[in-house]
């Protein structure tokens, strides 16, 4: 609860003199019964309502230390709250716990994130992407239809790091049953500035034959209708089923 002001303390005492109930005083100032009783007793002792000089534990976190904590943590790798607290102690700046560091960082709007990984691009990949961007720089993207597939796993094993149960005896925790081969749902869909296709459900692995059938059934007719049989461009990635020699539609391809 925030510290009461001098005026609030005086008002609590005044309401006590006027014999208001504890419940009403607590509701008015959002304080505990112990606080009301304290300031009622202070009245009998003729004490001041102001804070006593030097009372309470001195705060370790001031604006300067706060900036130091943020500086040591923000944007730097392998800086857990424990590590930051240790660094501050080694530099003789302040000796605080990791929970204090955590509180300061969260108050500053910072949260811990795991670094995502992505495939490293080779020089060939970079050249190909630059060339592709040059080729499509003046493209009318309202005519482009994008498509992709997505695999949804229907059963997932528990995350051993985050799925935690507090118990006194580990035998009280029942194991989570998981299948050896996880069930999954494989779907395809296309989207453009003017609309979208229906979802196509894929049984088994996607190969060139299945992919062509999906395009013929779900893509071509739908997009010809959306674009009123005018020209449109189909774009997909370089997945194995997409770049097989059996495919007659490659990316990007102009269709009509």
ABEGO torsion letter per residue (X at the ends): XBBBBAAAAAAAAAAAAAGBBAAAAAAAAGBBAAAAAAAAAAAAAGBBABBBBGBEBBBABBAAAAAAAAAAABGBBGBBAAAAAAAAAAAGABBBBAAAAAAAAAAAGBBBBBBBBBBBBBAAAAAAAAAAAAAAAABBAAABBBBBBBBBBABBBBBAAABBBBBABAAABBBBBBBABBBBBBBBBBBBAAEBBBBBBBBEBBBAAAAAAAAAAAAAAAAAAAAGGBBBBBBBBABAAAABAABABBOBBBBX
